[in-house]
């Protein structure tokens, strides 16, 4: 029998897993969310803090609106390897977001970084 650790936080279930790109290995907790129709969704802060957008080759981009009407830019890529416990998955289709807030923050940063 194979067992996988499952963590409950604020009513949500998470599993520890590892994102692997070449020699980079990033361990984190991943939300189990049955409402997402694709394989794996990485949030923009996780991607940014681990410099994954520079490591992943983007295969497509799209725009979605959330329930508040905010525009979300979604990028899709292939993740070379994803590990959950002893299970290893190769070439996993992943998406990651550029949220309205991160886009707004970037615009403000660019606007005010040029002000003397």
N, C-alpha and C positions, 0 to 999 in steps of 0.2 A: 504494500500500500504506500502510495506517495502522498505526503501531506505538504500543503503550502500554507504559510503563515497568512492570516487574514486579520487586519486591524480594523476596529470600528472607531470612528471619530465623528461626533455630532450626527449620528444616524447614517453615516456613509461608510461603505466598505472599501478598504484599500489593500492592495497587495504590494509587497516589496518586489522590485524588478530592476533589471539593469539594461540600459541603453548602451550598445557597443558600436563604435565607429572607428575602424582601424585600431589604433592602440588606446583610444579614449574609451573609458568605461565610467558611466555615471549611474550610480544607484539612487533610487528614490522610491517613494510610495506612489502607486498609480491607482486612481479611482476606478472602481468597477462600475460602469455606467451602461446599462442596457439600451438607453435611448439613442446612442450614437451609432450611425449606420456603417461606419468604416472601422478599420482595425484598431488604430491607436491615435489619440488626439493629445498632442503636447501643448501645454499652455505657453503663451509668449514669454512669461518671466522665466520659466524653466529653460526654454530654448536660448534666451538671451544670456542668462547667468552661466550657461555651460557652453556658450559659443557654438551651438549646434547648427545655426543657420548657415555658418560658413563651411561646415563640414558636410551638410546634406545637399545633394543635387536636387533642386526643385524641378518637379516634373509638370506641375500645373499650378495655376492660381485662380481663385474665384472670390466673389464678394457675396456676403450674406448679410441679412439684417437680423438683429436679435429682437426679443420681444419689446424692447424699449425704442426700437427704430434706429439704434446705433449700427453703423456699417462695420462689419467684420471682414477683414481680408484674410482669406484662408490660403495657405500654400500647402501643396502636397509633395511628398518625396518618398524615396525608398530608404528605409533604415536597414543597414547591412545586417544587424543582428540585435535581437531582443531576448533577454533571458528572464524566465520566471522560475525560480528554484532550479531544478535540474533540467528543465525544459528550455531548449534553445530554438528560436524561430529566425529564419533567414529571410532577407528581403521583404520586410514588413512594410506595408503601405501605411504611412503616417501623414497626419496633417498637423499644422500648427497655425495659430492665430496671430494676427496683428490686430489687437482690439482697438476699439474707438479711443479708449483712454490712452493707450500707448502711442497711437498715431497723433492724438492731440498733444501729448507731452512732448513728442519729438518735434512737432511743428512749433510749439512754444519755445523749446530749447533752441531750435534753429533761428527763430525770429529774434530772440534776445541775446543769443551768443554773438550776433553780428552788430549789436548796438554798442556804441562807444560811449 
